[in-house]
Amino acid sequence: MDLNILCAGAAKGLVTSLQQAFTAETGAGIAGSFGAVGAIHEKMLAGEPCDVIILTAALIDQLTQNGQVRAGSSVALGRVRTGIAVRTGQPLPDITEPASLARSLQAAQEIYIPDPQRSTAGIHFANILQQLGIHDEVAPRLCAFPNGAIAMAALAKTEIQAAIGCTQLTEIKYTEGVTLVGPLPKQFELATLYSVAICSRTTQPEIAQRLIELFSGPQSAALRAAGGFELGVA
């Protein structure tokens, strides 16, 4: 029987990378639903089948308090920063300071982002545009997608050379065809802690616990670090 996992897009690469090893060990598959943090949270509250959930630590805490997540089951996966990407092979723009970031965004013909209303990185990026005073100018060039992974896949396929994207580092690093320019300037830094936990409505708690151990344990530490998770933070 498959395990049902509700997963923030930031951890999709981790889940898909470990899926085969998990199935080989347990015989169970993973039926994953991935999306923006807000969308996944809504699915959880709506009662969608769920054995394991990956969300921001803050939302996991909320879900634990209201009984949707098993108390004591939450484990941190690591902190994920938000950064800028371009299509592989394109020149890397200057994003080191707010002024240079603004110029690079103004020069872009397309700007690929996750949902600016329901995703962690998308909401943050929309706020940055307002702080930089360029939101209205670049709004017609925003290309918004349900989550960062889909946004980066679209960036990788665009034929527009002057294209840029913003999402969490894990979604950039796990997407073939895009290159990480770097994290956002310190003034606009966003580092989000993600956790994994067992859903209260699971009927397979033992296998769910094994999946959590695989995702958060030492055997996957190198994979998480290479994929953009900063380990050893809580």
C-alpha positions in Angstrom: 0.0 0.0 0.0 1.3 3.5 -0.9 1.9 6.1 1.7 0.2 9.4 1.0 2.4 12.4 1.5 1.4 16.1 1.4 4.6 18.0 0.6 5.6 21.6 0.2 7.3 22.2 -3.2 10.6 23.0 -1.5 11.1 19.4 -0.5 9.8 17.7 -3.7 13.3 17.0 -4.9 14.2 15.3 -1.7 11.1 13.1 -1.8 11.6 12.0 -5.4 15.3 11.3 -4.8 14.6 9.0 -1.9 11.4 7.3 -3.2 13.1 4.4 -4.8 15.2 3.6 -1.8 12.1 3.7 0.5 10.2 1.4 -1.8 13.1 -1.0 -2.0 13.3 -1.2 1.8 9.6 -1.3 2.7 7.7 -2.4 -0.4 5.5 0.7 0.0 5.3 3.4 -2.7 4.8 7.1 -2.2 1.7 8.9 -3.5 2.9 12.5 -3.4 0.9 15.7 -3.6 3.3 18.7 -4.0 2.5 22.4 -4.0 2.8 25.8 -2.5 2.8 25.9 1.3 -0.6 27.5 1.4 -2.1 25.0 -1.0 -0.7 22.0 0.9 -1.9 23.4 4.2 -5.4 23.8 2.7 -5.4 20.2 1.5 -4.5 19.0 4.9 -7.3 21.0 6.6 -9.7 19.8 3.9 -9.1 16.1 4.9 -7.1 14.9 2.0 -5.6 11.4 2.6 -2.3 11.9 4.4 0.2 9.7 6.2 3.2 12.1 6.2 3.3 15.9 5.7 6.2 18.3 5.0 5.6 21.9 5.6 7.2 24.9 7.3 7.9 24.2 10.9 5.5 27.0 12.0 2.6 25.3 10.2 3.5 21.9 11.4 3.4 23.3 15.0 -0.1 24.8 14.2 -1.3 21.4 12.8 0.0 19.7 15.9 -1.9 22.0 18.2 -5.2 21.4 16.4 -4.7 17.7 16.3 -4.0 17.2 12.6 -0.4 16.1 13.2 0.7 13.5 15.8 2.3 15.2 18.8 6.0 14.5 19.1 6.3 13.2 15.5 7.8 16.3 14.0 11.4 16.4 12.9 13.3 19.3 11.3 14.7 18.7 7.8 16.7 21.9 7.6 16.5 25.5 6.7 16.0 26.6 3.1 17.0 30.0 1.7 15.4 31.8 -1.2 17.4 32.8 -4.2 17.7 33.9 -7.8 18.1 31.7 -10.8 18.6 32.0 -14.6 18.5 29.5 -17.4 21.7 27.5 -17.6 24.2 29.1 -19.9 23.0 32.6 -19.5 25.1 35.3 -17.8 24.7 35.6 -14.1 23.2 38.9 -13.1 24.4 41.0 -10.2 22.1 40.6 -7.2 24.5 41.4 -4.4 22.8 44.6 -3.3 19.2 45.8 -3.4 20.0 48.3 -6.1 21.7 45.7 -8.4 18.9 43.3 -7.7 16.4 45.9 -8.8 18.4 46.6 -12.0 18.6 42.9 -12.8 14.9 42.4 -12.4 14.1 45.5 -14.4 16.3 44.2 -17.2 14.5 40.8 -17.3 11.9 40.2 -20.0 10.4 37.4 -17.9 10.4 36.8 -14.2 9.5 33.3 -13.0 8.1 32.9 -9.5 5.9 30.6 -7.4 2.3 31.7 -6.4 2.7 35.2 -4.9 -0.4 34.6 -2.7 0.1 31.0 -1.4 3.7 30.1 -1.5 6.4 31.2 1.0 8.9 32.4 -1.6 6.2 34.0 -3.9 4.7 36.1 -1.1 8.2 37.2 0.0 9.3 38.1 -3.6 6.1 40.2 -4.1 7.0 42.1 -1.0 10.5 42.6 -2.2 9.2 44.2 -5.4 7.2 46.6 -3.4 10.2 47.5 -1.2 12.3 48.1 -4.2 9.6 50.3 -5.7 9.5 48.3 -9.0 6.4 46.1 -8.5 4.1 48.0 -11.0 6.9 48.3 -13.5 7.8 44.6 -13.7 4.3 43.1 -12.9 3.4 42.5 -16.6 6.5 40.3 -16.8 5.8 38.1 -13.8 5.2 34.5 -14.7 3.6 32.9 -11.7 3.2 29.1 -11.2 1.6 27.0 -8.5 5.0 26.3 -6.9 8.6 27.0 -7.3 9.5 23.7 -8.9 7.0 24.3 -11.7 8.2 27.8 -12.1 11.9 26.7 -12.4 10.9 24.0 -15.0 9.3 26.7 -17.1 12.3 28.9 -16.7 14.5 26.1 -18.0 12.4 25.8 -21.1 11.9 29.4 -22.0 13.5 30.7 -25.2 13.7 34.2 -23.8 17.4 34.9 -23.0 16.7 37.8 -20.6 14.7 35.6 -18.1 15.2 35.3 -14.4 13.5 33.4 -11.5 13.1 33.5 -7.8 12.2 30.7 -5.5 13.7 28.5 -2.7 17.2 27.1 -3.3 16.0 23.5 -3.1 13.7 24.0 -6.0 16.4 25.7 -8.0 19.1 23.1 -7.3 16.8 20.1 -8.1 15.7 21.5 -11.5 17.8 20.6 -14.5 18.4 23.5 -16.9 18.5 26.3 -14.4 21.5 27.8 -12.5 21.5 29.3 -9.1 22.8 32.9 -9.1 22.8 33.1 -5.3 20.6 33.8 -2.3 18.8 37.1 -2.0 20.7 40.0 -0.6 21.0 40.0 3.1 18.5 42.8 3.5 15.9 40.6 1.8 17.0 37.3 3.2 14.4 34.6 3.7 15.4 31.3 5.4 12.5 28.9 6.1 12.7 25.9 8.4 10.9 22.8 7.1 9.7 19.9 9.1 8.3 16.5 8.4 5.6 14.8 10.6 3.1 12.0 10.8 -0.5 12.9 10.1 -3.0 12.0 12.8 -5.3 10.3 10.2 -2.6 7.8 9.0 -3.5 4.1 9.1 0.2 3.2 8.6 2.1 4.9 11.5 5.0 2.4 11.5 5.8 2.8 7.8 5.2 6.6 8.1 7.8 6.7 10.9 10.3 4.9 8.7 9.8 7.4 5.9 10.4 10.3 8.4 13.6 8.6 9.6 14.8 8.3 6.0 14.0 11.9 5.1 15.6 13.4 8.3 18.3 10.9 9.2 22.0 10.7 8.6 21.7 8.6 5.5 20.0 11.5 3.7 22.0 14.3 5.3 24.4 14.7 2.3 21.6 14.7 -0.1 19.7 17.3 1.8 22.7 19.5 2.1 23.6 19.3 -1.6 20.0 20.1 -2.5 19.9 23.3 -0.5 18.8 22.4 3.0 20.9 23.9 5.8 21.3 21.2 8.4 21.7 21.5 12.2 19.2 24.3 12.6 16.0 24.3 14.6 
